[in-house]
Amino acid sequence: MGTENPGRPSFPASPFAAAPPTITPFSNSGHVGGSEASNLRPTRPSFPPNTLPPITAGPAGSGEPPAFRPAPPTRFNDPSLPAPPSSYGPPASGTFNRFPTPPFGSMPPGPPARAPLVGQPPFQPPPSQVSPPPPFRPQGQIPAVPMGSPPPGVNTPQIDSPFPASRPNFQPSFPPTASGYPATGASSQPTLPGYVKQSNAPFQAPQGPPVQSPFQATPVGYAPSAPTPTPHYLSQQGGLAQAPPVASPYGLHSRDQIQHPGTMPPMGSMQGLIEDFSSLSIGSVPGSIDPGVDSKALPRPLDGDVEPNSLPEGYSVNCNARYLRLTTNAIPNSQSLVSRWHLPLGAVVCPLAEAPEGEEVSVLNFVSTGIIRCRRCRTYVNPFITFTDSGRKWRCNICALLNDVPGDYFAHLDATGRRVDLDQRPELTKGSVEFVAPTEYMVRPPMPPLYFFLIDVSISAVRSGMIEVVAKTIKSCLDDLPGYPRTQIGFITYDSTVHFYNMKSSLTQPQMMVVTDLEDIFIPLPDDLLVNLSESRTVVDAFLDSLPTMFQDNLNMESAFGPALKAAFMVMSQLGGKLLIFQNTMPSLGVGRLKLRGDDPRAYGTDKEHSLRVPEDPFYKQMAADFTKYQIGVNVYAFSDKYSDLASIGTLAKYTGGQVYYYPSFQAANHSEKLSHELTRDLTRETAWEAVMRIRCGKGIRFTSYHGNFMLRSTDLVALPAVDCDKAYAMQLSLEETLLTNQTVYFQVALLYTASCGERRIRVHTAAAPVVSDLGEMYRQADNGAIVSLLSRLAIEKTMSSKLEDARSNVHLRIVKALREYRNLYAVQHRLGGRLIYPESLKFLPLYGLALCKSTPLRGGYADVPLDERCAAGFTMMALPVKSLLKLLYPSLIQLDDYLLKPSANADEFRKVMKRLPLTADSLDSRGLYVYDDGLQLVLWFGRMLSPDIAMNLLGPDAAAELSRVTLVERETEMSRKLMLLLKKLRESDPSYYQLCHLVRQGEQPREGFMVLTKLVEDQTGGTNGYVDWLVQLHRQVQQNA
Amino acid sequence: MVKLTMIARVTDGLPLAEGLDDGREVKDVELYKQQVKALFKNLANRPNDPSRMSVETGPYVFHYIIEGRVCYLTMCDRAYPKKLAFQYLEDLKNEFERVNGPQIETAARPYAFIKFDTFIQRTKKLYQDTHTQRNIAKLNDELYEVHQIMTRNVQEVLGVGEKLDQVSEMSSRLTSESRIYADKARDLNRQALIRKWAPVAIVFGVVFLLFWVKTKIW
C-alpha cells in the first residue's frame, strides 16, 4: 500500500494494514506472478471512495478480470456493492497494457457474456450472501475508515488507475495513464453506472459470480486496476466497507473455491512468502473426502531425488552431497530450536559413493610429513582451517585450537591470508580427499581382499538350482575379484555335516573333508582351506565346476548352519574379509538352530509382535560381534521358499556392515539372472576392507545415535569390516550446549580403510553449515532426501521394538508436528487459515511419509507381507543410500507403448520417454504398456486393451499365455530390441541391484495385485490412505492442535 | 619354523612388506612385532653393524640380513637351523630385489610392496619342514657359512640405542639442572644481602621517622 499511497497520503491509515494480507492471497494461489501481486494490493485500498467514475470503469473491467470470487458476494451486506473487484486483480502487470483497449470495447457485452460462461456461478451468490456476512464483516469495516480521508482530487487519479497499464505500480502511473485514456474512461463510465445499479439490485448474484469462475481459471490477471477502484466506490455508495477481497487460497484449484466459498476464511499471504513455502488447499471441509482436491496438482517427486544445491556462498568447498547430506543445511543454535524442529536432525553419509568420471577423490601422500591433524580433536586438515601467524600456525575449524604448522608443510601467506601454494594443495581446496595412511594407522599390514563362501547344499538348495547359479557366477567373477594377485578365497559347504575343501595349489582336484562333530566343530587342516586365488586358480576352477554335480543327489534336509558358521569364522579369523552365506534351509542342527517360531498371526497387534522381527537366539548377535571384531563382513543370500527366520540370520549382516539379499522361492529358471548379477556386483565392486569410520563435528554439537548396518566399536567409532559404494549410514546429532555461539559448524567424516590394492587410506569429507536462530531458515534449507532416509531408518528400528502400527504412527506424527510447527510460523501472520502449508524444500515429505508407511517393512500387518520379506526389506532399507531409497519409496512408472510404436529412437527421445507418472491407478491406461521400476525390480504392465500388435512383437507366441510363465527375451523385432535396450538403460541407472523384469497383465489377479496395485502408493489400498486422504488427514491434524 | 617375516627399508625403518597371517601360533605376537619395529628404527643409527645377525628374544630368534638398504628379517624357533633361516632370507632377498629393486628408494608409503606377501607365503612353506629332502640338502651344503654370524641378545641390541638415549638424556638433564642451580645461587645471594642490611635499614628508618614526627609535632 505504501507504495501506492504516494498519491494520497491519507490512506496509509492503519485499517489498510489489515487489508493487505487479504489481498496477498493471490500470490499464494500461484496463478499470479508473485511480484505483481504486491503491487496491486496497495492500489485498492488507496482509492478514495469518491472515485465513482473510475469505478464504473472498474466494473467493466471487472467483468473481464478474473477475479470475482465468492468473496465479493459475501460482502454484500450492502446491496450496493457489486464490488467483487477486490479479488481480482492482482495478477499480471503485463496484462494491463492489453487491458485498456479490448476491455473497454467489450465492456458492455462483457457482463452477460461472462455469465453464460460460468455454469456454476449462479448458485454461488446466494449462498455467499447468506453465510458470509459474519466472517467478512470485520474486514468490510476496514475500508470504511479510509473513506473519510480521500481528497476530492483523488478522483482523477482513480480514473486513471484503471488503465495504469504501463507500469506495474499503479500509483505513479495514474496521471499519465489518465491522459492517455481519458476518452475510454468516459465511455466506460456510462455503462458502469448501469451495471452498478444492477449489481446493487438482486441481479448482483448472477453477474458477480459468473465473472469469477472464468477468470480464476485464467491465470493471467486481467487488469487488476479496474477492479480495484470499484471497491472503493462501492464502499462509498453502500457505506459499507469494501469487502476485503478474499484471497484465493485455493489457487491450485479453482473448483475448490467455488464450491466452498462460505466456509473459506479469508486468507492472504505475502508475496515474499512464496519463496518460503508452498501451500496447498485441501478440502475446505476438513476430513471430508474432497473431490475438489485436484490430485494432479499435488507435489510429486517425478524428477527423482534432487540434491539440495542451495548452499549459500562460502560453502562451495563442501564435499559433494553424494557423500554427506545433512537433514537441514542450517544448524539450529539453541536447544529450544531443536525441540521445535520435529524432524530428525542429523546426517546421512555414504563415504564411498561412486563419483562420476572426472570427479574422483584425489589421493594425497603425506607419509613423509605425517598427516596434518589437530592436536586436540584430531580433525584432519581441510579447506576450512585458517592459517595465522604468517603461516606458522593454523587454527582448527572444529575445535578452534591453534596448532603449529609442521616445517615441511609451511608456506607463506599472501596479502589476503591465503597460502601461496594453495592451488597445489587439494586438501585445502577440496571437501573430499584421500590420504595415504602412514604406519601409525595400521595395526597390521594391509589385509588382502578375502572372499569366503559358505554354501548350503541341502536338498532344497539343490532342487532350486541355486548351487549351480552360484558356482557359475563365482567362477565367472574369479578374474575380476579385486586385489589380484593377493586375493584369497575359500569354501565351506554344509548340510547336516560341514564340508571343508583343501585347495592347495599343488593339487589338481580339491580334497573334500567332512566334519560330523557338530557340537565341537574343528578345522581339519591348518592351511589351505583359504588359499591365494592366483596360485590355486586351477583347483578353485575345478571345485566350482564340480560343485553342482557333487551334491545333485543329496537328499539331506538338515542344515548345520551354526557349526558351519563357526568353522568359517575359525578359518577366516586370522585375516578377516568377506563371508558370503548362501542359505536355503532353516538352521536345524547344532548351535544356532532356529525354531519355526513362525509367522504367528496371533502375535500381530500384541506387544509381542516385534519379537518376531528380532533375533531369537543370542548366538547370531554374538557371532556378528565376533565377526566384526575380526574384520569379517557378512553378506547373506537367502533363498528359502518357506519361513527361515531371516530376522535371526540377517543379524549377521546387520552388525557386520553387510547386506541381505533375499530371493523368496528361488528358482534358477526365473531368478538366476538376478542372483548372478547381484552376486557379481557384490564380488567385483570396489570394496573397502577393515574400515572404521568416525564423524566429527564442531564444538557444542555431538552425534548421539547411529543408524544403519554396522557395529559401534566405541561411542562414536563405526566399525565396518567391508564397505562399498552401496552402503550409507545415518546419524542424528544433538546440541550439547544450550546455545551455539559460533556462526558455522563443521562436519568431518573420516573413513580409514584398506583398499583392495593393499593401500591403507583415509578418506575425509568435510562440510560446513551455517548456524541459524530462525526456524524458517531451517525449513528452507531442509533436505528432503536426508530427512526421509533418517525417518525411514528410525521407523524400521522402531519396528524392532514395537508394533508396526506404532512405527507408522510415529512417522505420521513427526510429519504432523513438523508441519504444525511450520504452520505456526507462518499461517497466523498471513492468515493462511484453511490451507495446508509446507516449506518448499519439504513439499514431497508428506508423500514420502505415506510411501514409507506403505513400504514393505512397515506395511499392513500379518497378512500383507511375509515376515521374511519384511525383515529382508528392513535390512536393505537400513543400508540404502538416499537416492536409491527415495526411488524405492516412490518408484518410477513409465509409459512405453508410444515409444515402442515410434519408429526411431535416439538419445534425446530416451529422455522424453523416461517421464515418470504419478503412482496411481489412474495413470495406467488399459491401452498402454507401462514399466514400473523401484530399483529392486521391474514390472511390465500390459493393459487389457493394449494393441495385440505390441504384445505379439514383444512376447511372440507367448502373448496369449498367462504372463506369470512367460519370460521376456529379446526377439527378432525392432520393438523388442527397443524395449530391451530401454530396460537395460533403466538397469544401468541403478546398478547396485539387478531389476528382474516381471510381466503382468491388467486384471490378472492376484499377481497384478501384489506386484503393481499395492505398490501404487498414492492409491487407497487395503485400508490404507490414498495420497489425497493422507493429506487431508495430515491437514486436519495439523490444524487441530495448531 | 618361520614365525614372522618382515621387510623394511633401513634408511627410515619404513616397512615394505610382511608375511601374510604371520604369527598365527605365536603367543604375544604383538610384543615381538614391536621389538622388530624398534630394531628397524635402530638400524639407521648403526650403519656399522654387520649385515647379518641373529638376535635372541625369548624362545625365538630374529635373523636378519641387510642388503641394498633393505633389511629382511625373520623370526624362528631357537631350534630352527640357522642355516635354513638365512637361506630363506637369501631367497626372499633375491626375489625382492628382482621384482621391486628399482622402486625401493622411491617407495613413499608403508607396505608399498605388500603384494610380495604371496611370495613370502610360498617360500615360507618350503622352509616349514626341516626334514624335507630339499632342506636337508641345503643344510648339508657347505657353501653357506653361517658360523661366524654374530648372535646377540635383543636387550643388548635394543639397549645400544637405549644407552645412547640415556646419555643424551643425562647430559640434557645436566644442562638444565645447572641452569637451575645458577638461578638458585643468584637468588640466595640476593637473600643474603637483604638479610644483612635489612636490620640496619629498619633502624635508620625508625630513627628518621621519629625525627620527622618530632619536627612536625613540636
HADDOCK unambig.tbl for C-alpha pairs under 7 A between the chains (distance, minus, plus):
assign (segid A and resid 367 and name CA) (segid B and resid 108 and name CA) 6.55 0.50 0.50
assign (segid A and resid 367 and name CA) (segid B and resid 109 and name CA) 5.97 0.50 0.50
assign (segid A and resid 438 and name CA) (segid B and resid 109 and name CA) 6.48 0.50 0.50
assign (segid A and resid 438 and name CA) (segid B and resid 110 and name CA) 6.04 0.50 0.50
assign (segid A and resid 439 and name CA) (segid B and resid 110 and name CA) 5.86 0.50 0.50
assign (segid A and resid 445 and name CA) (segid B and resid 18 and name CA) 6.67 0.50 0.50
assign (segid A and resid 445 and name CA) (segid B and resid 111 and name CA) 6.76 0.50 0.50
assign (segid A and resid 486 and name CA) (segid B and resid 115 and name CA) 6.24 0.50 0.50
assign (segid A and resid 486 and name CA) (segid B and resid 118 and name CA) 6.47 0.50 0.50
assign (segid A and resid 574 and name CA) (segid B and resid 21 and name CA) 6.02 0.50 0.50
assign (segid A and resid 575 and name CA) (segid B and resid 21 and name CA) 6.39 0.50 0.50
assign (segid A and resid 758 and name CA) (segid B and resid 114 and name CA) 6.58 0.50 0.50
